Structures are given as structure tokens and as C-alpha cells.
């Protein structure tokens, strides 16, 4: 249950981060901005998800 709650918090934090990147990159067009935002999100949240779902973590 603890991992699930951490994941929900992580999910909620991803929204404003990706929104800021999308807004900042909007000059590129919506599709390109969304693609860049998703790449940035993947680079950040891969590590967060890895930490959340790490078996060694209590």
C-alpha cells in the first residue's frame, strides 16, 4: 500500500512538471512540445519509479 501511495504522489507531481515543459516548448507546436515533455518526464520519472519499486527499500 505504501508503494501505491508513493506512486500516486509521483503521478500527481508529474502533471505540473510536464505542463511547464509543454508550455515552455509550445513554440515548437503542440505535438513536438508534448513529445519533448514526455522525454523529459521519462528521464526524471524513470529514476523515481525505480526508487519507489526497488525491492531493497523498506
Backbone bond lengths (Angstrom), bond angles and torsions (degrees), N, CA, C in turn:
res aa  C-N    CA-C-N  psi(-1)  N-CA   C-N-CA  omega(-1)  CA-C   N-CA-C  phi
1 X - - - 1.452 - - 1.531 111.10 -
2 X 1.351 116.18 -36.70 1.459 120.89 179.76 1.529 111.11 -62.33
3 X 1.329 116.24 -42.66 1.466 119.89 178.34 1.525 110.80 -63.65
4 X 1.300 116.47 -39.44 1.461 120.70 179.22 1.533 111.03 -62.83
5 X 1.333 116.84 -44.07 1.464 120.42 178.76 1.532 111.48 -64.58
6 X 1.327 117.27 -40.51 1.465 120.16 175.55 1.523 110.98 -62.12
7 X 1.320 116.23 -39.71 1.462 120.58 179.42 1.527 110.80 -65.52
8 X 1.318 118.10 -39.93 1.466 121.34 177.53 1.528 110.23 -62.75
9 X 1.319 117.00 -43.32 1.464 120.52 177.64 1.521 109.94 -62.29
10 X 1.312 117.35 -44.52 1.456 122.18 178.07 1.519 110.73 -59.44
11 X 1.296 116.39 -43.10 1.462 121.66 -179.91 1.528 110.74 -61.10
12 X 1.318 116.37 -43.38 1.461 120.55 179.77 1.531 111.22 -67.63
13 X 1.297 118.23 -36.18 1.464 121.10 178.91 1.523 112.25 -69.86
14 X 1.323 117.13 -25.86 1.466 119.23 -179.31 1.528 111.97 -68.47
15 X 1.312 118.15 -29.75 1.464 121.37 -176.88 1.527 112.85 -60.68
16 X 1.338 119.58 -54.64 1.467 117.33 -179.92 1.522 113.55 -66.09
17 X 1.327 117.18 -33.50 1.461 119.43 179.15 1.525 110.32 -64.11
18 X 1.319 116.96 -47.47 1.466 120.05 -179.80 1.529 111.09 -68.99
19 X 1.319 117.69 -32.82 1.467 120.47 177.63 1.527 111.17 -64.99
20 X 1.325 116.62 -40.96 1.464 120.04 178.73 1.525 110.40 -64.23
21 X 1.314 117.37 -45.16 1.465 120.44 179.08 1.521 110.78 -63.29
22 X 1.319 117.02 -43.19 1.466 120.63 179.09 1.525 110.70 -62.62
23 X 1.322 117.34 -44.07 1.462 120.54 178.62 1.514 112.64 -63.66
24 X 1.325 115.62 -40.38 1.456 121.03 -179.22 1.528 111.60 -67.77
25 X 1.338 116.20 -33.05 1.466 121.27 -177.61 1.525 112.92 -97.94
26 X 1.313 118.26 8.98 1.474 121.43 -175.02 1.524 113.20 -59.79
27 X 1.328 117.22 -24.82 1.457 120.11 178.79 1.530 111.87 -60.57
28 X 1.329 116.82 -20.40 1.466 121.78 179.99 1.530 111.69 -79.06
29 X 1.320 117.13 -14.82 1.462 121.80 -171.93 1.516 108.45 107.25
30 X 1.315 115.55 153.33 1.462 120.06 -173.67 1.526 113.37 -61.22
31 X 1.319 117.74 -44.59 1.459 120.18 -175.74 1.524 111.62 -66.88
32 X 1.340 117.32 -43.95 1.459 120.22 178.51 1.528 111.23 -66.39
33 X 1.321 116.54 -40.72 1.463 120.38 178.54 1.524 110.57 -62.41
34 X 1.319 117.29 -41.79 1.466 121.09 178.52 1.529 110.66 -64.86
35 X 1.324 116.72 -39.88 1.466 120.37 179.05 1.530 110.85 -64.46
36 X 1.325 117.02 -45.06 1.465 120.65 179.14 1.531 109.87 -64.08
37 X 1.334 117.17 -43.19 1.463 120.74 179.13 1.524 110.80 -60.34
38 X 1.306 117.61 -40.52 1.466 120.60 178.47 1.523 111.89 -67.33
39 X 1.317 117.77 -36.06 1.463 120.43 175.79 1.532 111.09 -65.95
40 X 1.318 116.58 -43.03 1.467 120.48 176.99 1.532 109.26 -62.26
41 X 1.326 116.49 -45.97 1.462 120.43 178.46 1.517 112.45 -59.67
42 X 1.318 116.82 -41.22 1.467 120.29 178.75 1.522 111.09 -63.30
43 X 1.324 116.64 -41.32 1.468 120.76 179.61 1.526 112.03 -65.19
44 X 1.304 117.01 -34.14 1.470 120.79 179.42 1.524 110.90 -81.57
45 X 1.317 116.62 -52.97 1.458 120.21 -167.86 1.519 114.21 -82.91
46 X 1.314 118.53 -11.87 1.464 120.17 170.36 1.530 109.02 -57.68
47 X 1.342 115.26 -46.85 1.466 120.35 -177.41 1.523 111.68 -70.91
48 X 1.312 117.24 -36.60 1.468 120.47 178.23 1.530 109.84 -66.59
49 X 1.322 117.08 -45.54 1.467 120.22 178.42 1.524 111.30 -63.63
50 X 1.305 115.70 -38.68 1.464 119.63 178.04 1.527 110.18 -61.21
51 X 1.340 116.75 -41.74 1.461 120.54 177.99 1.539 110.91 -66.14
52 X 1.322 116.58 -42.79 1.474 119.86 -178.72 1.520 110.83 -61.83
53 X 1.331 116.93 -43.48 1.457 120.39 -172.70 1.520 113.80 -98.55
54 X 1.328 117.29 13.22 1.459 121.99 177.31 1.533 109.25 -65.79
55 X 1.309 116.31 131.99 1.466 120.37 -177.72 1.522 112.71 -70.65
56 X 1.336 117.86 -29.32 1.457 120.71 -177.96 1.513 113.13 -74.30
57 X 1.350 117.17 -23.00 1.462 121.00 -177.54 1.527 109.19 -72.32
58 X 1.324 118.06 135.60 1.460 123.16 -178.40 1.446 111.70 -65.35
